[in-house]
Amino acid sequence: LILDDSPSLAAQDRSQPRWEPALAKARAACQARPLGDRVGLILASDPERAEIELSSNFGAVLGALNRDRPSDRRGDLAVAARTAAELLRDSSAPRRRVLLISDGQANQFDRGAWGELAQRVAGQSRGLVLDLQYPGPGRPERLGNVTVAAVRAKSDVWIENQPLRFAVRIENHGPGEIPGLAVRLVAEGKTAAQRTVGLGPFDATEIELAAVFSHSGAVAGRVEVEAHDAFPADDFRFFALQLRDSIKALVVEDALRESEPFLDQSYYLRRALDPRRRG
């Protein structure tokens, strides 16, 4: 049994998460097996090993299904299928079956890699059946998803009343165009900056947002988008910084002329480094 636990299974599909019907179908497949059968479990998020090795202990598999939740890793269904075929390769059972329960959102489905893998595994392992089932009655639709992929401060130096600039990367992982997406930078409990961007299908963009912080030291905030998509968990990204209010510099020169300080070799450099100093 291969269970697709990629992030798309946490999506809301027709007001119901896809994860619950996927789990129900996995449990039903285990409970329908007669005595003498063996079952193993592989999760797509960790495809190179078996979560549960082949065993007649169906209770262990059902217990693992009750503990599992959608992962934040996409995983690899093709690798999971190869791992399952290796587990069944030495089996002498008359019927050997790999059952994959997935919503079909992964890229390998679009590339046709699953069909190619099914043919290859079936050719190498005679009598092995690969069975793909969806959580619901048919293949779920491809869901759009906008994510705040990265937030990076361009500096860590605090200057009073001067904005701190952030580079923000926004990605559209869906097939639809997004003409006007609101992006906000929230700092110190209020919206410090906002921009509207447009994204094409499977497009990405990097924008700049700036915020003025009232103090140096530890500051935090977030960048968020109003995506209203099926994956709200990645519609925002937090940041935390330790802002410095000074930069230490060692200035070395061979002579000081205190009577005419502007003639000192470092006079203008020192004023540039600390313009607040006088005299």
Protein Blocks (a to p, Z undefined) as FASTA:
>chain_A
ZZdfbfklmpceehiafklmmmmmmmmmmmmpcehiacddddfklmmbcfbacdfblklm
mmmmmmpccdfbebjmklmmmmmmmmmmmpcbfbdcdddddehlafklmnommmmmmmmm
mmmmghiacddddfblbdcddddddddfbdcdfbfcdcehiacddddddddfbfbdcfba
cddddeehiafbdcdddddehiacddddddddfbecjddddddddfkpablmlmcccddd
dddfbdcdddddfbdcfklmmlpmklmmmmmmmmmbgZZ
